[in-house]
Amino acid sequence: MPMSWYALPYMYAKDDNVVSIHEERPTVQMYGRLLKLASMVLAEKEFKQDSLNFWNEPYHQASKWKPCADKKYRTTPGKPDKSNGYIMVSANGGLNQQRVAICNAVAVASLLNATLVLPKFLYSNVWKDPSQFGDIYQEDYFMRILKDDIDIVKELPPHLKPLDIEAMGTLITDADIVKEAKPDDYITSVLPLLLQNRVVHFLGFGNRLGFDPLPPHLQRLRCKCNFHALKFVLKIQKVGSLLIKRIKKYYAAPRQLDKQLLGDFAPGISPKQHNIASGPSRYLALHLRFEEDMVAYSLCDFGGGDYEKKELEAYRDVHFPLLIERLKNSKPVSPVELRKLGRCPLTPEEAALVLAALGFKPETFIYLAGSHIYGGSSRMQPFTSLYPNLVTKETLLTSSELAPFKNFSSQLAALDFIACATSDVFAMTDSGSQLSSLVSGFRTYYGDGHAPTLRPNKKRLAAILSENRTIGWNTFEDRVRKMIEEGQRVQLRGSGRSIYRQPRCPECMCRS
């Protein structure tokens, strides 16, 4: 059997995905009283029926929305007879930021009547991953799905390769385009360069196209790219499927969600003799954003004392010099005030209390995405004391199975993406995270109203937890459950909101 998190020593190694052992730290608890109450209540409920079922979507309207971004419309202009030139994109960031850049590049290529060169990925000193498009996504499939919308080539034609793009003035960095740029920004500033030089190169390009206003056909094309054209390579699909099989001992018929992410490797219906095997038929996936960079940048206090404060200060000095300069010239906001404003990442302890308030039982199997938690087991102990069945890709897969992914953080992130998106329930602690946003959007798009996502409101949760010394467990439960249920309401994408995270809109989904 694979080893669960709590059986491992303190793990920490963000940059190279190699697990190293550090000296054990004392356990940090901020809500000892609530943890004791949670432990007692969960022990009482362990053998009882679920009173509230957060394994299911609470609103039946969710099942009325169906995927249809790949549907052909008569109003869609289609490809022009003649291309205005070539668009190159070198996307920065990790897996999820690059995914957004790809979909935005597809939309801009269509807007400018241009041919898209298959995007490249910049090497980052943070992620240290040399992976390129074809290492993560199926190139030919991507080009085939989008062939009726834009022309895509794998490289520039020979006569354009020798050009010095930077000297020509057609290298466009993020400093040259505002965040959430509008189509007119591209028409006025980029199209003339494209027509003159036949090629432009976008360097960076993570969030350089706004969500509104945008013509419906371009919005639909972004959805088609994200939800249909970007399919993981077979190597990732195969090991992603293995992850799911290691967690779940019983499978129903594959869902549309499973097929889209796992292709031919989607688990089939288990043989009858395996249905009674030990292990769960369902699991919860948790994206816990409590890595050192997130914790340090937040400027919050997490109860770790002077040692923790000095450690985080030292990290900021090295990794966030611009933040340090800004702090010198601004009025400081106290850690207490930051927490009240909902700006502090949730600790593992806080995440466990939320799950306990929602009634998830101690035997619940939980897949933890990422696994490089700041503080290691000193921080995870309060979580695993309530939920011991905690697993990661590192504990579910053997070293030989993980070997092809070693030093490829984006490919490892793709495994987390699959495990989170195909889970029975997905819980996030930071709705602003790219992984959480894209996973929740995938579950909305392909989940058919049967893929619940749990989103805590950090500001409201901070107010609830501020009463930790006096609040009764029943009151705590009631307020947390109302908070989560409100976050699950079925609503149309709001103006300016990410279509990748909230695809319920006419350009992306159809309402039956």
C-alpha positions as CSV (number, residue, x, y, z in Angstrom):
1,M,0.0,0.0,0.0
2,P,1.2,3.5,-0.7
3,M,2.3,5.5,2.3
4,S,0.1,8.4,3.5
5,W,1.3,11.8,4.3
6,Y,1.4,11.5,8.1
7,A,3.8,8.6,7.8
8,L,6.4,10.7,6.1
9,P,9.1,13.0,7.7
10,Y,9.0,16.7,7.1
11,M,9.0,17.2,3.3
12,Y,10.2,20.4,1.6
13,A,11.6,21.1,-1.8
14,K,9.6,23.3,-4.0
15,D,11.9,24.1,-6.9
16,D,13.1,20.7,-8.0
17,N,10.4,18.3,-6.8
18,V,12.9,16.2,-4.9
19,V,11.8,15.3,-1.4
20,S,14.4,16.2,1.2
21,I,14.3,15.7,5.0
22,H,14.6,18.6,7.4
23,E,14.7,18.7,11.2
24,E,11.2,18.2,12.7
25,R,9.5,21.3,14.0
26,P,7.1,21.4,16.9
27,T,3.4,21.2,15.9
28,V,1.8,24.6,15.4
29,Q,-1.9,25.0,16.4
30,M,-3.9,28.2,16.3
31,Y,-7.4,26.8,17.1
32,G,-6.8,24.1,19.7
33,R,-10.2,24.4,21.3
34,L,-12.0,24.0,18.0
35,L,-9.9,21.1,16.9
36,K,-10.9,19.2,20.1
37,L,-14.5,20.0,19.4
38,A,-14.2,18.8,15.8
39,S,-12.5,15.6,16.9
40,M,-15.2,14.8,19.4
41,V,-18.0,15.6,16.9
42,L,-16.4,13.6,14.1
43,A,-16.0,10.6,16.4
44,E,-19.7,10.7,17.2
45,K,-20.7,11.0,13.6
46,E,-18.3,8.4,12.2
47,F,-20.9,5.6,12.2
48,K,-23.9,7.8,11.5
49,Q,-25.6,8.7,8.2
50,D,-24.6,12.0,6.6
51,S,-27.0,14.7,7.6
52,L,-25.8,17.1,4.9
53,N,-24.3,15.7,1.8
54,F,-21.5,17.9,0.3
55,W,-20.5,15.1,-2.0
56,N,-23.3,16.3,-4.3
57,E,-24.1,19.7,-6.0
58,P,-26.8,21.3,-3.9
59,Y,-28.5,23.1,-6.8
60,H,-30.2,21.0,-9.6
61,Q,-29.9,24.0,-12.0
62,A,-26.2,23.1,-12.4
63,S,-27.1,20.0,-14.5
64,K,-29.0,22.2,-17.0
65,W,-25.7,23.7,-18.4
66,K,-24.0,21.6,-21.1
67,P,-20.7,22.0,-22.9
68,C,-21.0,23.5,-26.4
69,A,-18.0,25.7,-27.1
70,D,-17.1,23.3,-30.0
71,K,-20.5,23.7,-31.6
72,K,-20.5,25.4,-35.1
73,Y,-22.4,28.6,-35.4
74,R,-23.5,30.4,-38.6
75,T,-22.4,33.7,-37.1
76,T,-18.8,32.5,-36.6
77,P,-16.6,34.2,-39.2
78,G,-14.2,31.3,-39.7
79,K,-10.7,31.6,-41.1
80,P,-9.8,34.5,-43.5
81,D,-8.7,33.6,-47.0
82,K,-5.3,35.3,-46.4
83,S,-3.2,35.5,-43.3
84,N,-1.9,38.9,-42.1
85,G,1.3,37.2,-40.8
86,Y,2.5,35.0,-38.0
87,I,2.1,35.4,-34.2
88,M,4.7,33.8,-31.9
89,V,4.1,33.5,-28.2
90,S,6.6,32.6,-25.4
91,A,4.5,32.0,-22.4
92,N,5.8,32.4,-18.8
93,G,4.8,31.0,-15.5
94,G,3.8,27.5,-14.6
95,L,1.4,25.0,-16.2
96,N,-1.8,26.9,-15.5
97,Q,-0.6,30.4,-16.4
98,Q,0.8,29.0,-19.7
99,R,-2.5,27.4,-20.4
100,V,-4.3,30.8,-20.1
101,A,-1.6,32.3,-22.4
102,I,-2.2,29.7,-25.0
103,C,-6.0,30.3,-25.1
104,N,-5.5,34.0,-25.2
105,A,-3.0,33.7,-28.1
106,V,-5.5,31.6,-30.1
107,A,-8.1,34.4,-29.6
108,V,-5.6,37.2,-30.6
109,A,-4.5,35.2,-33.7
110,S,-8.2,35.0,-34.8
111,L,-8.7,38.7,-34.0
112,L,-5.8,39.8,-36.1
113,N,-6.4,37.2,-39.0
114,A,-3.0,35.8,-38.2
115,T,-1.3,32.3,-38.3
116,L,-0.3,31.1,-34.8
117,V,3.1,29.5,-34.4
118,L,2.8,26.7,-31.8
119,P,3.5,28.5,-28.5
120,K,6.8,28.1,-26.7
121,F,7.3,28.0,-22.9
122,L,9.9,30.2,-21.2
123,Y,12.3,28.6,-18.7
124,S,11.7,30.0,-15.2
125,N,14.2,30.1,-12.4
126,V,11.3,29.5,-10.1
127,W,9.8,26.4,-11.8
128,K,13.0,25.2,-13.4
129,D,11.1,23.2,-16.0
130,P,12.4,22.9,-19.6
131,S,9.1,21.4,-20.8
132,Q,7.7,22.6,-24.1
133,F,4.2,22.4,-25.6
134,G,4.6,18.9,-27.0
135,D,5.8,17.6,-23.6
136,I,2.5,18.5,-22.0
137,Y,-0.2,18.7,-24.7
138,Q,-0.9,16.7,-27.9
139,E,0.3,19.0,-30.7
140,D,-1.5,17.4,-33.6
141,Y,-4.7,17.1,-31.7
142,F,-4.6,20.8,-30.7
143,M,-4.0,21.9,-34.3
144,R,-6.8,19.6,-35.7
145,I,-9.5,20.8,-33.2
146,L,-8.8,24.4,-34.1
147,K,-8.2,24.0,-37.8
148,D,-11.5,25.5,-38.8
149,D,-10.9,28.6,-36.7
150,I,-7.2,29.6,-37.2
151,D,-4.1,28.4,-39.0
152,I,-1.5,26.9,-36.7
153,V,2.0,25.9,-37.7
154,K,4.8,24.3,-35.7
155,E,7.4,26.8,-36.7
156,L,8.0,29.9,-38.8
157,P,8.5,29.4,-42.5
158,P,12.2,29.4,-43.6
159,H,12.2,32.9,-45.1
160,L,11.1,34.4,-41.8
161,K,13.4,32.5,-39.4
162,P,16.5,34.6,-40.0
163,L,14.7,37.9,-39.1
164,D,15.9,39.8,-36.0
165,I,12.5,40.3,-34.5
166,E,13.8,42.4,-31.6
167,A,15.7,44.8,-34.0
168,M,12.6,45.1,-36.2
169,G,10.6,46.3,-33.2
170,T,8.1,43.4,-33.2
171,L,9.1,41.8,-29.9
172,I,6.2,42.7,-27.6
173,T,6.7,42.3,-23.9
174,D,4.1,42.5,-21.1
175,A,5.3,46.1,-20.5
176,D,4.0,47.0,-24.0
177,I,0.5,45.7,-23.4
178,V,-1.7,46.5,-20.5
179,K,-3.3,43.8,-18.3
180,E,-6.7,42.8,-19.5
181,A,-6.2,44.6,-22.8
182,K,-9.2,45.1,-25.1
183,P,-9.4,44.0,-28.7
184,D,-8.9,47.6,-29.9
185,D,-5.6,47.7,-28.1
186,Y,-4.4,44.9,-30.4
187,I,-6.0,46.4,-33.5
188,T,-4.3,49.8,-33.0
189,S,-0.9,48.8,-31.6
190,V,-0.1,45.2,-32.9
191,L,-1.9,44.8,-36.2
192,P,0.2,47.6,-38.0
193,L,3.4,45.9,-36.9
194,L,2.1,42.5,-38.1
195,L,1.1,43.9,-41.5
196,Q,4.5,45.7,-41.9
197,N,6.8,42.9,-40.7
198,R,4.7,39.7,-41.2
199,V,5.6,38.5,-37.7
200,V,5.2,39.6,-34.1
201,H,6.5,37.8,-31.0
202,F,4.7,38.1,-27.7
203,L,7.1,37.6,-24.7
204,G,5.2,36.6,-21.5
205,F,1.6,37.1,-22.4
206,G,-0.1,35.5,-19.4
207,N,-3.1,37.8,-18.8
208,R,-2.8,40.3,-21.7
209,L,-6.4,39.9,-23.0
210,G,-9.4,41.0,-21.0
211,F,-12.6,39.0,-20.7
212,D,-14.9,41.8,-21.6
213,P,-15.8,43.4,-23.9
214,L,-15.0,40.6,-26.5
215,P,-16.9,39.5,-29.6
216,P,-18.9,36.3,-28.9
217,H,-17.0,34.2,-31.5
218,L,-13.6,35.1,-29.8
219,Q,-14.9,34.3,-26.4
220,R,-16.2,31.0,-27.7
221,L,-12.9,30.3,-29.3
222,R,-11.1,30.7,-26.0
223,C,-13.5,28.2,-24.4
224,K,-13.0,25.8,-27.3
225,C,-9.2,26.0,-26.8
226,N,-9.3,25.5,-23.1
227,F,-11.9,22.9,-22.8
228,H,-11.5,21.0,-26.0
229,A,-8.2,21.6,-27.8
230,L,-5.7,21.2,-25.0
231,K,-5.4,17.5,-24.2
232,F,-2.6,16.1,-22.1
233,V,0.0,13.8,-23.8
234,L,-0.5,10.0,-23.4
235,K,2.3,9.8,-20.8
236,I,0.5,12.2,-18.5
237,Q,-2.9,10.6,-19.2
238,K,-1.6,7.2,-18.4
239,V,0.0,8.1,-15.0
240,G,-2.9,10.4,-14.2
241,S,-5.3,7.4,-14.6
242,L,-3.0,5.3,-12.4
243,L,-3.3,8.0,-9.7
244,I,-7.1,7.7,-9.8
245,K,-7.0,3.9,-9.7
246,R,-4.7,4.0,-6.7
247,I,-7.1,6.1,-4.7
248,K,-10.4,4.6,-5.8
249,K,-11.2,0.9,-5.6
250,Y,-14.5,1.1,-7.4
251,Y,-15.4,3.0,-10.6
252,A,-18.7,3.7,-12.2
253,A,-18.9,4.2,-16.0
254,P,-16.4,6.9,-17.1
255,R,-17.8,10.4,-17.1
256,Q,-17.3,13.0,-19.8
257,L,-14.9,14.7,-17.4
258,D,-12.8,11.6,-17.1
259,K,-12.7,11.0,-20.9
260,Q,-11.7,14.5,-21.7
261,L,-8.7,14.5,-19.2
262,L,-7.7,10.8,-19.5
263,G,-8.7,9.8,-23.0
264,D,-8.5,6.1,-23.6
265,F,-7.0,5.7,-20.1
266,A,-10.2,6.7,-18.3
267,P,-11.0,4.0,-15.7
268,G,-13.7,1.5,-16.8
269,I,-16.3,-0.2,-14.6
270,S,-14.6,-2.4,-12.0
271,P,-15.1,-6.2,-12.0
272,K,-17.7,-7.3,-9.5
273,Q,-15.2,-9.1,-7.4
274,H,-13.3,-5.9,-6.8
275,N,-16.2,-3.8,-5.7
276,I,-15.9,-5.0,-2.1
277,A,-12.1,-4.4,-2.0
278,S,-10.9,-2.2,0.8
279,G,-10.6,1.5,0.0
280,P,-13.0,4.2,-1.0
281,S,-15.3,4.5,-4.0
282,R,-14.9,8.3,-3.9
283,Y,-12.4,10.9,-2.7
284,L,-12.0,14.6,-2.1
285,A,-9.2,16.6,-3.7
286,L,-7.8,19.6,-1.8
287,H,-5.6,22.3,-3.3
288,L,-4.0,23.8,-0.2
289,R,-2.2,27.0,-1.1
290,F,0.2,27.1,1.8
291,E,3.6,27.1,0.1
292,E,6.5,29.2,1.5
293,D,6.3,31.9,-1.2
294,M,2.5,32.3,-0.7
295,V,2.9,32.5,3.1
296,A,5.9,34.9,3.0
297,Y,4.2,37.3,0.4
298,S,1.0,37.5,2.4
299,L,2.8,39.2,5.4
300,C,0.4,37.4,7.8
301,D,1.1,35.8,11.1
302,F,0.5,32.1,11.3
303,G,1.3,31.5,15.0
304,G,4.8,30.1,14.5
305,G,6.5,32.5,16.8
306,D,9.7,34.5,16.3
307,Y,11.5,31.7,14.4
308,E,8.8,31.6,11.8
309,K,8.7,35.4,11.5
310,K,12.5,35.6,11.0
311,E,12.4,32.8,8.4
312,L,9.7,34.4,6.4
313,E,11.4,37.8,6.6
314,A,14.6,36.2,5.2
315,Y,12.7,34.6,2.4
316,R,11.1,37.9,1.4
317,D,14.5,39.6,1.4
318,V,15.8,37.1,-1.1
319,H,12.7,36.5,-3.3
320,F,10.5,39.6,-3.1
321,P,12.8,42.7,-3.2
322,L,10.1,44.8,-4.9
323,L,7.7,44.0,-2.1
324,I,10.3,45.1,0.5
325,E,10.8,48.4,-1.3
326,R,7.0,49.0,-1.5
327,L,6.7,48.3,2.2
328,K,9.3,50.9,3.0
329,N,7.2,53.6,1.3
330,S,3.8,52.6,2.5
331,K,1.8,52.5,5.8
332,P,2.0,48.9,7.2
333,V,-1.1,46.9,7.6
334,S,-1.1,44.8,10.7
335,P,-1.2,40.9,10.4
336,V,-4.5,41.1,12.4
337,E,-6.0,43.5,9.9
338,L,-4.8,41.4,6.9
339,R,-6.6,38.4,8.4
340,K,-9.8,40.3,8.9
341,L,-9.7,41.4,5.2
342,G,-9.4,37.8,4.1
343,R,-5.9,38.2,2.7
344,C,-4.2,35.4,4.6
345,P,-3.8,31.9,3.0
346,L,-5.7,29.2,4.9
347,T,-3.5,27.0,7.1
348,P,-3.9,23.2,6.9
349,E,-5.5,23.5,10.4
350,E,-8.2,25.9,9.1
351,A,-8.9,23.8,6.0
352,A,-9.4,20.7,8.3
353,L,-11.9,22.7,10.4
354,V,-13.9,23.7,7.4
355,L,-14.1,20.1,6.2
356,A,-15.1,19.0,9.7
357,A,-17.8,21.6,9.8
358,L,-19.2,20.3,6.5
359,G,-19.5,16.9,8.0
360,F,-16.8,15.0,6.1
361,K,-16.0,11.9,8.1
362,P,-12.5,11.0,9.5
363,E,-12.2,8.0,7.0
364,T,-12.6,10.3,4.0
365,F,-9.8,9.8,1.5
366,I,-8.2,13.1,0.6
367,Y,-5.8,13.8,-2.3
368,L,-3.5,16.8,-1.5
369,A,-2.4,18.7,-4.6
370,G,1.1,20.1,-4.6
371,S,2.3,18.6,-1.3
372,H,5.1,21.1,-0.6
373,I,3.4,22.7,2.5
374,Y,5.3,25.3,4.4
375,G,6.3,23.9,7.8
376,G,5.8,20.3,6.6
377,S,4.4,17.9,9.2
378,S,4.5,20.6,11.9
379,R,1.7,22.3,10.0
380,M,0.0,19.1,8.7
381,Q,-0.4,17.4,12.1
382,P,-3.6,19.2,13.0
383,F,-5.0,18.2,9.6
384,T,-4.0,14.6,9.8
385,S,-5.2,14.3,13.4
386,L,-8.7,14.7,11.9
387,Y,-8.2,13.2,8.5
388,P,-5.5,10.6,8.4
389,N,-6.3,9.2,4.9
390,L,-4.3,11.9,3.2
391,V,-2.3,11.0,0.0
392,T,-0.3,12.8,-2.6
393,K,1.1,11.8,-6.0
394,E,4.4,11.1,-4.2
395,T,2.8,8.6,-1.9
396,L,0.6,7.0,-4.4
397,L,3.2,6.5,-7.2
398,T,6.4,4.6,-6.9
399,S,9.8,6.3,-7.5
400,S,10.1,4.5,-10.9
401,E,6.6,5.7,-11.9
402,L,7.5,9.3,-10.9
403,A,11.0,9.2,-12.5
404,P,9.9,10.4,-16.0
405,F,8.4,13.5,-14.4
406,K,11.4,14.3,-12.1
407,N,12.5,17.9,-12.6
408,F,9.5,18.7,-14.8
409,S,7.3,20.7,-12.4
410,S,4.6,21.5,-15.1
411,Q,4.2,17.8,-15.9
412,L,3.8,17.0,-12.2
413,A,1.3,19.9,-11.9
414,A,-0.7,18.3,-14.8
415,L,-1.0,15.1,-12.6
416,D,-2.4,17.3,-9.8
417,F,-4.8,18.9,-12.3
418,I,-6.1,15.5,-13.3
419,A,-6.5,14.2,-9.8
420,C,-8.3,17.4,-8.7
421,A,-10.6,17.8,-11.7
422,T,-11.8,14.2,-11.7
423,S,-12.3,14.0,-7.9
424,D,-15.7,13.5,-6.5
425,V,-15.4,16.7,-4.6
426,F,-12.8,19.5,-5.1
427,A,-12.0,21.8,-2.2
428,M,-9.8,24.9,-2.6
429,T,-8.4,27.3,-0.1
430,D,-7.7,30.2,-2.5
431,S,-10.1,31.0,-5.3
432,G,-7.5,33.3,-6.9
433,S,-5.1,30.4,-7.6
434,Q,-4.7,29.5,-11.3
435,L,-4.9,25.8,-10.6
436,S,-8.1,26.1,-8.5
437,S,-9.7,28.5,-11.0
438,L,-9.0,26.2,-14.0
439,V,-9.9,23.0,-12.2
440,S,-13.2,24.5,-11.0
441,G,-14.0,25.7,-14.5
442,F,-13.3,22.2,-15.9
443,R,-15.7,20.7,-13.3
444,T,-18.4,23.2,-14.2
445,Y,-18.0,22.6,-17.9
446,Y,-17.8,18.8,-18.0
447,G,-19.3,17.9,-14.6
448,D,-23.0,17.8,-15.7
449,G,-24.0,19.2,-12.4
450,H,-22.3,16.3,-10.5
451,A,-18.9,17.8,-9.7
452,P,-19.2,19.9,-6.6
453,T,-16.5,22.5,-5.7
454,L,-16.1,23.9,-2.2
455,R,-14.9,27.6,-2.1
456,P,-14.5,29.2,1.3
457,N,-14.8,33.0,1.6
458,K,-11.6,33.8,3.5
459,K,-13.0,37.1,4.8
460,R,-16.1,35.5,6.3
461,L,-14.1,32.5,7.5
462,A,-11.7,34.8,9.3
463,A,-14.6,36.5,11.1
464,I,-16.0,33.1,12.2
465,L,-12.6,31.8,13.4
466,S,-12.0,35.0,15.3
467,E,-14.6,33.7,17.8
468,N,-12.7,30.4,18.2
469,R,-12.4,30.9,22.0
470,T,-16.2,31.1,22.6
471,I,-18.1,29.9,19.5
472,G,-20.1,26.6,20.0
473,W,-19.6,23.8,17.5
474,N,-23.2,23.9,16.2
475,T,-22.9,27.6,15.5
476,F,-19.5,27.1,13.8
477,E,-21.0,24.3,11.6
478,D,-24.0,26.3,10.6
479,R,-22.0,29.4,9.6
480,V,-19.4,27.5,7.7
481,R,-22.0,25.5,5.8
482,K,-23.9,28.6,4.8
483,M,-20.7,30.2,3.6
484,I,-19.9,27.2,1.4
485,E,-23.5,26.7,0.1
486,E,-23.6,30.4,-1.0
487,G,-20.3,29.8,-2.9
488,Q,-22.0,26.9,-4.8
489,R,-24.9,28.9,-6.2
490,V,-25.5,28.5,-9.9
491,Q,-25.0,31.8,-11.6
492,L,-24.0,33.3,-15.0
493,R,-20.4,34.5,-15.5
494,G,-20.2,38.1,-14.3
495,S,-18.8,40.8,-16.6
496,G,-15.0,40.8,-16.5
497,R,-14.8,37.5,-14.8
498,S,-12.6,34.7,-16.1
499,I,-14.4,32.5,-18.7
500,Y,-11.9,29.7,-17.8
501,R,-13.1,29.7,-14.2
502,Q,-16.8,30.5,-14.8
503,P,-17.8,29.1,-18.2
504,R,-21.6,29.3,-17.6
505,C,-22.3,31.9,-20.3
506,P,-23.9,31.7,-23.8
507,E,-20.5,31.8,-25.6
508,C,-19.2,28.7,-23.7
509,M,-22.1,26.5,-22.5
510,C,-25.7,25.9,-23.6
511,R,-28.6,25.8,-21.2
512,S,-31.0,22.9,-21.8
